[in-house]
Amino acid sequence: MAANGEKQQGHRPGVYKQKNKGHKHGKHRTKGEIERENKGRVSVTALTKKQRKEQKKMDRRHKANQLRKNKKDMVLTEKRRLGSRDGPPHLAAVVSLHAAVDAGAITKLLRGECAGGVVHLERCVSGVSDSFGLILPRFKQRFTFLNQSTADVHSLLDVAKIADSLVFVLDSTEGWDSYGEYCLSCLFAQGLPSHALVCQGVSDLPVKKRVESRRALSKITEVRFPDARLFPLDSEQDATLLLRHLGSQRQRKLGFRSRRSHLLAQNVTFTPNSPAEGAGGGNTGLGTLCVSGYVRGRPLRVDRLVHISGHGDFQLSQIDAPSDPLPLNLTAARPVKPGKGGDVDMLVGSWGAGDDAPVRVLMKADPSCRESLQAEAEVDPMDGEQTWPTETELLEAEEARKNKRVMKVPKGTSDYQATWIVDDNDEEDGDLDEESSDDDGDDMMDEAMEGDDDENNSQDPGSCCASDEEEDEEEEEVCSTERAGADQRYDEHMDEAAEEEGLKRYREARSNEMFPDEVDTPLNAAARIRFQRYRGLKSFRSSPWDPMENLPLNYSRIFQFQSFERTRNRVLAEAAAEEEGAMDGWYVTLHIVDVPFSVMESVQSGKPLVLVSLLPYEQKMSVMHVLVRRHPSNMEPIKSKEELVFHCGFRRFRASPIFSQHTSADKHKMERFLRPDAPTVVSVYAPITFPPAGILLFKQRNDGIQDLVATGSLLSCDPQRVVLKRIVLSGHPFKINRRSAVVRYMFFNRDDIMWFKPVELRTKWGRRGHIKEALGTHGHMKCVFDNQLRSQDTVLMNLYKRLYPRWTYDPYVPLPLPWVKRECNVEMDDSEME
């Protein structure tokens, strides 16, 4: 403050006062301005990027929770529906895995009154004598039990495809025997449904030894069933616990059956066609098969084809709705009104109609909408032919007619005799046309040459001259000496032809392992004629190969998809969303037309009848590829194009497949034998089947026994998959220079060398080169390599040709030899040897 008490004046800046720039917040408002304008209101459009990201994250989390909850509810609903009043009865098959146990004792104990169930129906499965329907009012569930014998492997696999649960009966000490292990291998490869392990005889042991016995048995079973529970079944109380476990256990979902409607026949009748019916014109072998059973899986449509396992594809005429033979009447305590059962519509899902209720027709097939049974495309042999020659071809033909052929003939030969003389060029052209028209003959020549090479490799060169004389002397010596009685009885059961064939196959497999794909050039034929179908490739990985080039005639009989994966996804999505037809759990009667009487004979012989509704296109023929791995129990060599028995989903058939490597390239090398150490792709002509589906490969012996040789899964349907067969021609370096060498024994004339001159050469020690020129007329050639050869090296030439499967598809598969006969044969051999 001033001393004089006057008020001090404020400072006023001059013209040179510094002025700072304001904060440049751009076009956006500050947070404070936004809060003042909104006055606490929050708008969705006003959310920041971070807030929107957080909200999207919460939405995704809520959506995932909803999907998880819906899926859990769907699984619980499906689980509770099985065996209830709204679903089909719980189908359980009792399978014995040891020859010393009796599965009939298990079924007898389960049908006991003290187990809490009421046996409502005996022999409820057509063709199976030991089967019954069981109702459990206490658990509000119903079951269908059948005792399936393991002697017939085909029936066992068919029942396992549709069974909800399998009850394996084990021995209390050994678990399962060798044949039980064989059955388990087949079931695991096909797809094992829910199962339970049961054993008897544990209660007969002393109390101190029961724990040890169960512990030892659990140690045996944990190899195949690591998490399975072992149920002792010696009393009716144990049977009640088993029934509770079967009704409440988690069901294992099998992809090949959950996407298709399937049915186990419970009642079968056959009505022959009248002389005026059907396309057969009075064929008494065909008729209408009426099959009754519970629909399982997806809804069953009347316009779809059905496949009867082991018999083929057929059409439906209509679907009826008879009364349910196994009703779960939860109001049994009070009497039901007489007219209530007949008035209740089956579409609502009510069960309990009387046996005298009229049979209603659910749906009839429309001939215009029903799928056709056509499996092969119509072949037009004139489709690729030219109807009329062009003007250029007419002129060439006229000039060829005017130009006379000039050739040398003996002196004094007339014009008529000269027309019968064939020129060398004509012979070569004739051979070329003949070989190009028959691919199977070419393959047979390859196999014959390989067999000759194997025999030559297996024999000692020094002993070839005296081999015939030594064999004659050995035969005379054996015939002159008398054999012992045991040796004669042992030889009576030996098939000499099978032994010779097995020895030949073993030699071929060993030779192919030691010298892969190597063949010898024939001495009596030109190599350019013998290997005219083969070509060389600069690089097997990157060299092009047109998949539509020189297709065989059988390719005109098959069907091909533009995109198999897209068609598969569309068909499976439509099947999952299907809501028309006979729903899951309904008891229906299917009228199947034009069925041979052999199906009824199979049912009368005691075999179960399994039906499955086919998806669209699954009756068409195409080239199917399956990925398999060699089963460790079979050690015999399996050659390509050898007849095998296929179990593909619900189908089984016989065919001669080809083997190839499983790679991601566009070309795949053919395998001459099924490899034991790597997965192999098997290609075959077969009906289309949409994956997933399990694959079993069996080989049938001459005596009727079928051995499991490989297991796997369905890979794809692709006729354009290129499978190349490789042959390797080998030569020996005769003279070695610094960068060149004279090679012999690969070819035996000059023309063959000039024909194969563009093909690249390689050696076993990694050298690469090419043919420079031919030396002389006996097959010697000068070759140039990237480095000097070694004296012990071998010069090789790779040639390739495309290979196709053989059309040997046969839907009829003979029954395998029952295991009882196998055991009798083995015991007979053992006793005779002793």
VENTA-V401527 format. One record per pair of residues at least 4 apart in sequence whose C-alpha atoms are under 8 Angstrom apart, sorted by the first residue. I is the first residue (numbers start at 1). J is the second residue. Records with the same first field share a line. If there is no record, write none. Layout:
BEGIN
I=J + J
END
This chain:
BEGIN
1=5 + 6 + 7 + 8
2=6 + 7 + 8
13=17
25=29 + 30
29=33 + 34
30=34
31=35
32=36
33=37
34=38
35=39 + 40
36=40
38=42
42=46 + 47
43=47
47=51 + 52
48=52
49=53
50=54
51=55
52=56
53=57
54=58
55=59
56=60
57=61
58=62
59=63
60=64
61=65
62=66
63=67
64=68
65=69
66=70
67=71
68=72
69=73
70=74
71=75
72=76
73=77
74=78
75=79
76=80
77=81
78=82
79=248 + 250 + 251
80=84
81=85 + 86 + 87 + 88
82=86 + 87 + 88 + 89 + 90
83=87 + 88 + 89 + 90 + 141 + 142 + 143 + 247
84=88 + 89 + 140 + 141 + 142 + 328
85=141 + 327 + 328 + 329 + 349 + 350 + 351
86=349 + 350 + 351 + 585
87=584 + 585 + 586
88=294 + 295 + 296 + 584 + 585 + 586 + 587
89=141 + 142 + 143 + 144 + 294 + 585
90=142 + 143 + 144 + 164 + 165 + 247
91=143 + 144 + 145 + 163 + 164 + 165
92=143 + 144 + 145 + 146 + 163 + 164 + 165 + 166 + 167
93=145 + 146 + 147 + 148 + 159 + 160 + 163 + 165 + 166 + 167
94=103 + 106 + 107 + 145 + 146 + 147 + 148 + 166 + 167 + 168 + 169
95=103 + 147 + 148 + 149 + 150 + 166 + 167 + 168 + 169
96=101 + 102 + 103 + 149 + 150 + 168 + 169 + 170 + 180
97=101 + 150 + 168 + 169 + 170 + 171 + 175 + 176 + 177 + 179 + 180 + 181 + 183
98=169 + 170 + 171 + 175 + 176 + 177 + 179 + 180
99=177
100=171
101=169 + 170 + 171
102=106 + 169
103=107 + 147 + 169
104=108 + 130 + 147
105=109
106=110 + 233
107=111 + 145 + 146 + 147
108=112
109=115 + 235 + 236 + 239
110=115 + 236 + 239 + 240
111=115 + 117 + 118 + 119 + 134
112=116 + 117 + 236
113=117 + 118
114=236 + 237
115=236 + 237 + 239 + 240
116=136 + 137 + 138 + 240
117=134 + 135 + 136 + 137
118=134 + 135 + 136
119=132 + 133 + 134 + 135
120=132 + 133 + 134 + 135 + 326
121=132 + 133 + 134 + 325 + 326
122=131 + 132 + 133
123=128 + 129 + 130 + 131 + 132 + 133
124=131 + 132 + 133 + 144 + 266 + 267
125=129 + 131 + 132 + 146 + 264 + 265 + 266 + 267 + 608
126=265 + 266 + 267 + 268 + 603 + 606 + 608 + 609
127=603 + 604 + 605 + 606 + 607 + 608 + 609
128=146 + 147 + 148 + 606 + 607 + 608
129=606
130=146 + 147
131=144 + 145 + 146 + 147
132=144 + 145 + 146
133=142 + 143 + 144 + 145 + 326
134=142 + 143 + 144 + 145
135=140 + 141 + 142 + 143 + 326 + 328
136=140 + 141 + 142
137=141 + 328 + 330
139=244
140=328 + 330
141=247 + 328
142=326 + 328
148=155 + 156 + 159
149=156
150=156 + 183
151=818 + 819 + 820
152=156 + 815 + 816 + 818 + 819
153=157 + 183 + 816
154=158 + 815
155=159 + 607 + 608
156=160
157=161 + 186 + 187 + 190
158=162 + 309 + 608 + 610 + 650
159=163 + 608 + 610
160=166 + 187 + 192 + 193
161=191 + 193 + 257 + 650
162=257 + 262 + 263 + 264
163=193
164=193 + 194 + 251
165=193 + 194 + 195 + 196 + 246
166=193 + 194 + 195 + 196
167=195 + 196 + 197 + 198
168=195 + 196 + 197 + 198
169=197 + 198 + 199
170=174 + 175 + 176 + 197 + 198 + 199 + 200
171=175 + 176 + 199 + 200
172=199 + 200 + 201 + 202 + 213 + 214 + 217
173=213 + 216 + 217
174=217 + 220
175=217 + 220 + 221
176=180 + 181
177=181
178=182
179=183 + 819
180=184
181=185
182=186
183=187
184=188
185=189
186=190 + 696 + 708
187=191 + 192
188=192
189=694 + 695 + 696 + 711 + 712
190=649 + 693 + 694 + 695 + 696
191=254 + 694
192=252 + 254
193=251 + 252 + 253 + 254
194=249 + 250 + 251 + 252
196=228 + 229 + 230 + 231 + 246
197=228 + 229 + 230 + 231
198=230 + 231 + 232 + 233
199=230 + 231 + 232 + 233
200=232 + 233 + 234
201=205 + 232 + 234
202=210 + 213 + 214 + 232 + 234
203=210 + 234
205=209 + 210
206=210
207=211
208=212
209=213
210=214
211=215
212=216
213=217
214=218
215=219
216=220
217=221
218=222 + 230
219=223
221=225 + 226
222=226 + 227 + 228
231=238 + 242
232=238
233=238 + 239
234=238 + 239
235=239
236=240
237=241
238=242
239=243
240=244
241=245
242=246
243=247
244=248
245=249
253=258
254=258
255=259 + 692 + 693
256=260 + 649 + 691 + 692 + 693 + 694
257=261 + 262 + 297
258=297 + 298
259=297 + 298 + 572 + 575 + 576
260=297 + 298 + 575 + 612 + 613 + 614 + 615
261=295 + 296 + 297 + 298 + 299 + 300 + 612 + 613 + 614
262=295 + 296 + 297 + 298 + 610 + 611 + 612 + 613
263=293 + 294 + 295 + 296 + 610 + 611 + 612
264=293 + 294 + 608 + 609 + 610 + 611
265=291 + 292 + 293 + 608 + 609 + 610 + 611
266=291 + 292 + 293
267=290 + 291 + 292 + 293
268=289 + 290 + 291 + 292 + 600
269=289 + 290 + 291 + 600
270=287 + 288 + 289 + 290 + 597 + 600
271=287 + 288 + 289
272=284 + 285 + 286 + 287 + 288
273=277 + 278 + 282 + 283 + 284 + 286 + 287 + 288 + 594
274=282 + 284
275=281 + 282 + 283 + 284
276=281 + 282
277=281 + 282
278=282 + 594
280=286
285=596 + 597
286=594 + 595 + 596 + 597
287=593 + 594 + 595 + 596 + 597
288=591 + 592 + 593 + 594 + 595
289=590 + 591 + 592 + 593 + 595
290=589 + 590 + 591 + 592
291=589 + 590 + 591 + 592
292=587 + 588 + 589 + 590
293=587 + 588 + 589
294=584 + 585 + 586 + 587 + 588
295=299 + 300 + 582 + 583 + 584 + 585 + 586 + 587 + 588
296=584 + 585
297=584
298=575 + 576 + 578 + 583 + 584
299=578 + 579 + 580 + 581 + 582 + 583 + 584
300=304 + 580 + 581 + 582 + 583 + 613
301=580 + 581 + 582
302=316 + 317 + 318 + 319 + 363 + 364 + 365 + 370 + 581
303=315 + 316 + 365 + 366 + 369 + 370 + 371
304=315 + 316 + 370 + 371 + 613 + 614 + 615 + 616
305=313 + 314 + 315 + 316 + 371 + 372 + 373 + 613 + 614 + 615
306=313 + 314 + 315 + 316 + 611 + 612 + 613 + 614
307=311 + 312 + 313 + 314 + 611 + 612 + 613 + 614
308=312 + 313 + 314 + 609 + 610 + 611 + 612
309=609 + 610 + 611 + 612 + 650 + 651 + 652
310=651 + 652 + 653 + 811 + 812 + 813
311=599 + 811 + 812
312=811
313=373 + 619
314=373 + 592 + 593 + 594 + 595
315=371 + 373 + 592 + 593 + 594
316=365 + 590 + 591 + 592 + 593
317=364 + 365 + 590 + 591 + 592 + 593
318=361 + 362 + 363 + 364 + 365 + 590 + 591 + 592
319=361 + 362 + 363 + 364 + 588 + 589 + 590 + 591
320=359 + 360 + 361 + 362 + 363 + 588 + 589 + 590
321=346 + 359 + 360 + 361 + 362 + 586 + 587 + 588 + 589
322=357 + 358 + 359 + 360 + 587 + 588 + 589
323=352 + 353 + 354 + 355 + 357 + 359 + 587
324=351 + 352 + 353 + 355 + 587
325=355
327=351 + 352 + 353
328=351 + 352
329=351 + 352
331=335 + 336
332=336
336=340 + 341
337=341
339=343
340=344 + 353
341=351 + 352 + 353 + 354 + 357
342=353 + 354 + 357 + 358
344=348 + 350 + 353
345=349 + 350
346=350 + 351 + 586
349=586
353=357
362=582
363=581
365=369 + 370
366=370
373=619
374=619 + 620
375=619 + 620 + 621 + 687
376=557 + 558 + 559 + 620 + 621
377=556 + 557 + 558 + 559
378=556 + 557
379=556 + 557
381=385
389=393 + 394
390=394
391=395
392=396
393=397
394=398
395=399
396=400
397=401
398=402
399=403
400=404
407=423
409=413 + 418
413=417 + 418
414=418
415=419
416=420
417=421
422=426 + 427
423=427
424=428
425=429
426=430
427=431
428=432 + 529
429=433
430=434
431=435 + 529
432=436 + 529
433=437
434=438
435=439 + 441 + 442
436=533
438=442
439=443
440=444
441=445
442=446
443=447
444=448
445=449
446=450
447=451
448=452
449=453 + 519 + 520
450=454 + 508 + 519
451=455 + 504 + 508
452=456
453=457 + 519 + 520
454=458 + 507 + 508 + 511
455=459 + 507
456=460
457=511
458=507
459=463 + 464
460=464
463=467
466=470
467=471
468=472
469=473
470=474
471=475
472=476
473=477
474=478
475=479
476=480
477=481
478=482
483=487 + 488
484=488
485=489
486=490 + 832 + 833
487=491 + 833
488=492
489=493 + 832
490=494 + 829 + 832 + 833
494=499
495=499
496=500
497=501
498=502 + 702
499=503
500=504
501=505
502=506
503=507
504=508
505=509 + 637 + 639
506=510 + 636 + 637
507=511
508=512
509=513 + 637 + 673
510=514
511=515 + 516
512=516 + 517 + 518 + 672
516=728
517=726 + 727 + 728
518=727 + 728 + 729 + 730
519=727 + 728 + 729 + 730
520=729 + 730 + 746
521=527 + 729 + 746 + 747
522=526 + 527
523=748
525=529 + 530
526=530 + 749 + 752
527=531 + 532 + 747 + 752
528=532 + 752 + 755 + 756
533=801
534=799 + 800 + 801
535=799 + 800 + 801
536=759 + 760 + 798 + 799 + 800
537=543 + 759 + 760 + 798 + 799 + 800
538=543 + 759 + 760
539=543
540=667
541=665 + 666 + 667
545=667
547=720 + 721 + 722
548=720
551=555
552=556
553=557
554=558 + 807
557=621
558=620 + 621 + 622 + 623
559=620 + 621 + 622
560=622 + 718 + 719
561=567 + 718
563=567
564=568 + 716 + 717 + 718
565=569
566=570
567=571
568=572 + 690
569=573
570=574
571=575 + 615 + 616
572=576
573=577
574=578
575=615
579=583
582=586 + 588
595=599
596=600
597=601
598=602
599=603
600=604
601=605
602=606 + 607
603=607 + 608 + 609
612=650
614=618 + 619
617=688
618=687 + 688 + 689 + 690
619=687 + 688
620=687 + 688
621=685 + 686 + 687 + 688
622=685 + 686 + 687 + 688 + 717 + 718 + 719
623=683 + 684 + 685 + 686 + 688 + 717 + 718 + 719
624=683 + 684 + 685 + 686 + 687 + 688 + 715 + 716 + 717 + 718 + 719
625=681 + 682 + 683 + 684 + 714 + 715 + 716 + 717 + 718
626=681 + 682 + 683 + 695 + 712 + 713 + 714 + 715 + 716
627=662 + 679 + 680 + 681 + 682 + 712 + 713 + 714 + 715
628=679 + 680 + 681 + 682 + 695 + 710 + 711 + 712 + 713
629=675 + 676 + 678 + 679 + 680 + 710 + 711 + 712
630=634 + 674 + 675 + 676 + 677 + 678 + 679 + 709 + 710 + 711
631=676 + 708 + 709 + 710 + 711
632=676
633=708 + 709
634=707 + 708 + 709
637=673 + 674
638=642 + 673 + 674
639=672 + 673 + 674
640=656 + 657 + 658 + 659 + 671 + 672 + 673 + 674
641=656 + 657 + 658 + 805 + 806
642=656 + 657
643=654 + 655 + 656 + 657 + 699
644=654 + 655 + 656 + 657 + 697 + 698 + 699 + 700
645=652 + 653 + 654 + 655 + 697 + 698 + 699 + 700 + 813
646=651 + 652 + 653 + 654 + 655 + 695 + 696 + 697 + 698
647=651 + 652 + 653 + 694 + 695 + 696 + 697
648=652 + 693 + 694 + 695 + 696 + 714
649=689 + 693 + 694 + 695
652=811 + 813
653=809 + 810 + 811 + 812 + 813
654=808 + 809 + 810 + 811 + 812 + 813
655=684 + 685 + 807 + 808 + 809 + 810
656=684 + 805 + 806 + 807 + 808 + 809
657=682 + 683 + 684 + 685 + 805 + 806
658=670 + 671 + 682 + 683 + 684 + 804 + 805
659=670 + 671 + 672 + 673 + 674 + 680 + 681 + 682 + 683
660=668 + 669 + 670 + 671 + 680 + 681 + 682 + 683 + 723
661=668 + 669 + 670 + 671 + 679 + 680 + 681
662=668 + 679 + 680 + 681
663=668
666=721 + 722
667=721 + 722 + 723 + 724
668=721 + 722 + 723 + 724
669=723 + 724 + 725 + 726
670=723 + 724 + 725 + 726 + 803
671=675 + 725
674=680
675=679 + 680
683=805
684=805 + 806
685=805 + 806 + 807 + 808 + 809
686=809
688=717
690=716
691=714 + 715 + 716
692=713 + 714
693=713 + 714
694=711 + 712 + 713 + 714
695=711 + 712 + 713 + 714
696=708 + 710 + 711 + 712
697=708 + 709 + 710 + 711
698=706 + 707 + 708 + 709 + 710
699=706 + 707 + 708 + 709
700=704 + 705 + 706 + 707 + 816
701=705 + 706 + 707
703=817
704=815 + 816 + 817
705=816 + 817
706=816 + 817
722=802 + 803
723=802 + 803 + 804
724=800 + 801 + 802 + 803
725=800 + 801 + 802 + 803
726=798 + 799 + 800 + 801
727=798 + 799 + 800
728=796 + 797 + 798 + 799
729=746 + 796 + 797 + 798 + 799
730=745 + 746 + 794 + 795 + 796 + 797
731=743 + 744 + 745 + 746 + 794 + 795 + 796
732=743 + 744 + 745 + 746 + 793 + 794 + 795
733=741 + 742 + 743 + 744 + 791 + 793 + 794 + 795
734=741 + 742 + 743 + 744
735=741 + 742 + 743
736=740 + 741 + 742 + 788 + 789 + 790 + 791
737=741 + 788
738=787 + 788 + 789
739=784 + 785 + 786 + 787 + 788 + 789
740=782 + 783 + 784 + 785 + 788
741=782 + 783 + 784 + 785 + 789
742=780 + 781 + 782 + 783
743=780 + 781 + 782 + 783 + 795
744=779 + 780 + 781
745=779 + 780
746=779
747=752 + 753 + 778 + 779 + 780
748=752 + 777 + 778 + 779 + 780
749=753 + 777 + 778 + 779
750=754 + 774 + 775 + 776 + 777 + 778 + 779
751=755
752=756
753=757 + 774 + 779 + 781
754=773 + 774
757=770 + 771 + 772
758=770 + 771
759=770 + 771 + 797
760=768 + 769 + 770 + 771 + 797 + 798
761=768 + 769 + 770 + 771 + 795 + 796 + 797 + 798
762=766 + 767 + 768 + 769 + 795 + 796 + 797
763=767 + 768 + 793 + 794 + 795 + 796
764=793 + 794 + 795 + 796
765=793 + 794
767=785 + 786 + 787 + 789
768=785 + 786
769=783 + 784 + 785 + 786
770=783 + 784 + 785
771=781 + 782 + 783 + 784
772=781 + 782 + 783 + 784
773=781 + 782 + 783
774=779 + 780 + 781 + 782
775=779 + 780 + 781 + 782
776=780
785=789
789=793
817=821 + 822
818=822
819=823
820=824
821=825
822=826
823=827
824=828
825=829
826=830
827=831
828=832
829=833
830=834
END
